[in-house]
Amino acid sequence: MVHHTRTRVKICGVTTAHDAAAAVGAGADAVGVILAPSKRQVSLSDAERVLAAVPPLVCRVGVFVDADQAFVEDAVARLGLGMVQYSGSETPEACASAPAPVLKTVHVGTLFDSVALEPYRGFVAAILLDTLANGLQGGTGNTFAWQTVHELPEWAPMFVAGGLTSFNVGAAIRALRPFAVDVSSGVEERPGRKDHSKIDAFVAAVAAADAEVSRT
């Protein structure tokens, strides 16, 4: 039996210091700001204000989509990013030359084969599985069929995203036993504004699922 450690929580698409502080207060392990075109995009100066509320022990993540390397380097330096999330079509080579550890997004459709992740082995710190949606790089608010993911590669920690809420995150944890879960729209009152009670409920649901898994 594989011992299940605590599932980490990343709260993404944060646009205000108030929401970042709420995520930290609830026990989030990582707070993400989106620096790519999105309803939740923030400028570097806004991101500085948001992440000022995030203490050193909580990982600061910047989300990029096929961004210019110089922009990524500037963002990492200015924001103190502990990780960069690449959510576009970045190559393994681009990941290898990133100025911080890379969380690489892989979009999951009706079929999933972990062999497709092999080129990234050794070039990324972790893999994020998100829902495939035509024309969207993330933030779809839709789950993917967890049952299509039969085997997660063991060479990188796995993050799971895509339509997670306090009501279904337990099922995702039981199905996939991921290293971390990633939520954005599932804890919002509207795009770019978090609902703090939903953040609390989400973190509590993760802890409850972990407790259940550890007993099995």
C-alpha positions as CSV (number, residue, x, y, z in Angstrom):
1,M,0.0,0.0,0.0
2,V,1.3,3.4,-0.9
3,H,1.3,5.7,2.1
4,H,-0.8,8.8,1.2
5,T,0.8,12.0,2.4
6,R,-1.2,15.2,2.9
7,T,-2.6,16.6,-0.3
8,R,-1.3,20.1,-0.9
9,V,-3.6,22.9,-1.9
10,K,-2.9,25.6,-4.5
11,I,-5.3,28.6,-4.8
12,C,-4.9,30.1,-8.2
13,G,-6.2,33.2,-10.1
14,V,-5.8,35.4,-7.1
15,T,-6.1,39.1,-7.9
16,T,-6.1,40.9,-4.5
17,A,-4.0,40.9,-1.4
18,H,-7.2,40.4,0.6
19,D,-7.9,37.1,-1.2
20,A,-4.3,36.0,-1.0
21,A,-4.3,36.5,2.8
22,A,-7.6,34.5,3.0
23,A,-6.0,31.7,1.1
24,V,-2.9,31.7,3.4
25,G,-5.1,31.9,6.4
26,A,-7.1,28.9,5.3
27,G,-3.9,26.8,5.0
28,A,-3.1,27.0,1.3
29,D,0.4,25.7,0.4
30,A,0.7,27.8,-2.8
31,V,-0.9,31.0,-4.1
32,G,-1.0,31.6,-7.9
33,V,-1.2,34.8,-9.9
34,I,-2.0,34.7,-13.6
35,L,0.4,36.7,-15.8
36,A,-1.2,35.6,-19.1
37,P,-4.3,36.7,-20.9
38,S,-7.2,35.7,-18.7
39,K,-10.2,37.1,-16.9
40,R,-8.0,36.8,-13.8
41,Q,-4.8,38.3,-15.4
42,V,-2.8,40.8,-13.2
43,S,0.0,43.1,-14.1
44,L,3.4,42.6,-12.5
45,S,2.8,45.6,-10.3
46,D,-0.6,44.3,-9.2
47,A,0.9,40.8,-8.7
48,E,3.5,42.4,-6.4
49,R,0.7,43.8,-4.2
50,V,-1.2,40.5,-4.2
51,L,1.9,38.4,-3.3
52,A,3.0,40.9,-0.5
53,A,0.3,39.0,1.5
54,V,2.0,35.6,1.0
55,P,4.6,34.7,3.6
56,P,7.8,32.9,2.7
57,L,6.6,29.4,3.7
58,V,3.8,29.5,1.1
59,C,4.9,29.0,-2.5
60,R,4.3,31.9,-4.9
61,V,3.4,30.7,-8.4
62,G,3.2,32.7,-11.6
63,V,1.1,31.3,-14.5
64,F,2.4,31.9,-18.0
65,V,1.2,30.9,-21.5
66,D,4.0,30.7,-24.1
67,A,5.6,33.8,-22.5
68,D,8.8,35.5,-23.6
69,Q,11.7,34.2,-21.5
70,A,12.8,37.7,-20.5
71,F,9.3,38.4,-19.1
72,V,9.3,35.2,-17.1
73,E,12.8,36.1,-15.7
74,D,11.6,39.6,-14.7
75,A,8.5,38.2,-13.0
76,V,10.4,35.6,-11.0
77,A,12.9,38.3,-9.9
78,R,10.2,40.9,-9.0
79,L,7.7,38.6,-7.4
80,G,9.9,36.1,-5.7
81,L,8.2,33.2,-7.5
82,G,9.0,29.8,-6.1
83,M,7.6,28.1,-9.2
84,V,6.5,29.0,-12.7
85,Q,3.4,27.4,-14.1
86,Y,3.7,26.9,-17.9
87,S,0.2,26.4,-19.3
88,G,0.8,26.8,-23.0
89,S,2.7,24.7,-25.6
90,E,6.1,25.2,-23.9
91,T,8.7,22.6,-25.0
92,P,10.8,20.5,-22.6
93,E,13.7,22.8,-23.6
94,A,11.8,25.9,-22.6
95,C,11.0,24.3,-19.3
96,A,14.7,23.3,-18.8
97,S,15.8,27.0,-19.3
98,A,13.1,28.5,-17.0
99,P,14.4,30.7,-14.1
100,A,12.5,28.7,-11.5
101,P,11.1,25.2,-11.1
102,V,8.4,24.5,-13.6
103,L,4.8,23.2,-13.0
104,K,3.8,22.1,-16.5
105,T,0.2,22.0,-17.4
106,V,-1.1,19.1,-19.5
107,H,-4.6,19.2,-20.8
108,V,-6.6,16.0,-20.4
109,G,-9.3,15.2,-22.9
110,T,-11.3,12.0,-23.2
111,L,-8.2,9.9,-23.4
112,F,-5.0,10.2,-21.4
113,D,-1.7,8.5,-21.8
114,S,1.1,9.3,-19.4
115,V,3.6,8.4,-22.1
116,A,2.8,11.8,-23.6
117,L,4.5,13.3,-20.5
118,E,7.8,11.4,-21.0
119,P,9.6,14.2,-22.9
120,Y,9.2,16.4,-19.9
121,R,10.9,13.9,-17.5
122,G,13.8,15.6,-15.8
123,F,12.9,19.1,-17.1
124,V,9.9,19.9,-14.9
125,A,9.4,19.9,-11.1
126,A,5.8,18.8,-11.3
127,I,2.9,18.2,-13.8
128,L,-0.6,19.8,-13.6
129,L,-3.4,17.9,-15.1
130,D,-6.2,20.3,-16.3
131,T,-9.3,19.9,-18.4
132,L,-8.9,20.1,-22.2
133,A,-11.2,22.8,-23.7
134,N,-11.0,24.1,-27.2
135,G,-9.3,27.5,-27.2
136,L,-8.8,27.7,-23.5
137,Q,-5.5,27.2,-21.6
138,G,-7.2,26.8,-18.2
139,G,-9.9,28.1,-16.0
140,T,-12.6,26.1,-17.8
141,G,-14.5,25.4,-14.6
142,N,-15.0,21.9,-15.9
143,T,-13.7,18.6,-14.5
144,F,-12.0,16.0,-16.7
145,A,-12.9,12.3,-16.5
146,W,-10.6,11.2,-13.7
147,Q,-11.2,7.6,-14.6
148,T,-9.3,8.2,-17.9
149,V,-6.1,8.7,-15.9
150,H,-5.2,5.1,-15.0
151,E,-1.6,5.7,-14.0
152,L,0.2,8.7,-12.9
153,P,3.9,8.7,-13.6
154,E,6.0,8.5,-10.4
155,W,8.8,10.7,-11.7
156,A,7.1,14.0,-10.9
157,P,4.5,15.2,-8.4
158,M,1.1,15.5,-9.9
159,F,-1.3,18.5,-9.4
160,V,-4.9,18.1,-10.4
161,A,-7.1,21.0,-11.5
162,G,-10.2,21.6,-13.6
163,G,-13.6,22.4,-12.1
164,L,-12.7,21.4,-8.5
165,T,-14.9,22.5,-5.7
166,S,-15.4,21.6,-2.1
167,F,-18.1,19.2,-3.3
168,N,-16.0,17.1,-5.7
169,V,-12.4,17.5,-4.6
170,G,-12.7,14.5,-2.2
171,A,-13.6,12.3,-5.1
172,A,-10.6,13.5,-7.1
173,I,-8.3,12.8,-4.2
174,R,-9.7,9.3,-3.7
175,A,-9.5,8.6,-7.5
176,L,-6.1,10.0,-8.2
177,R,-4.2,10.4,-4.9
178,P,-2.4,13.5,-6.4
179,F,0.4,15.4,-4.7
180,A,-1.7,18.6,-4.9
181,V,-5.0,20.0,-6.0
182,D,-5.4,23.4,-7.7
183,V,-8.5,25.5,-7.5
184,S,-9.5,28.8,-9.0
185,S,-13.1,29.3,-10.2
186,G,-14.4,26.7,-7.6
187,V,-13.7,29.2,-4.8
188,E,-14.9,32.4,-6.5
189,E,-17.9,34.5,-6.1
190,R,-17.1,35.9,-9.5
191,P,-14.1,35.8,-11.8
192,G,-11.1,37.3,-10.0
193,R,-12.8,37.6,-6.7
194,K,-12.6,34.8,-4.2
195,D,-15.3,33.7,-1.8
196,H,-13.5,33.2,1.5
197,S,-16.0,30.7,2.9
198,K,-15.6,28.6,-0.2
199,I,-11.8,28.7,0.3
200,D,-12.3,27.5,3.9
201,A,-14.7,24.7,2.8
202,F,-12.3,23.6,0.0
203,V,-9.3,23.2,2.3
204,A,-11.5,21.4,4.9
205,A,-12.8,19.0,2.2
206,V,-9.2,18.2,1.2
207,A,-8.3,17.5,4.8
208,A,-11.4,15.3,5.2
209,A,-10.5,13.3,2.0
210,D,-6.9,12.8,3.2
211,A,-8.2,11.5,6.6
212,E,-10.5,9.0,4.7
213,V,-7.7,7.9,2.4
214,S,-5.2,7.4,5.2
215,R,-7.7,4.9,6.8
216,T,-8.0,2.8,3.7
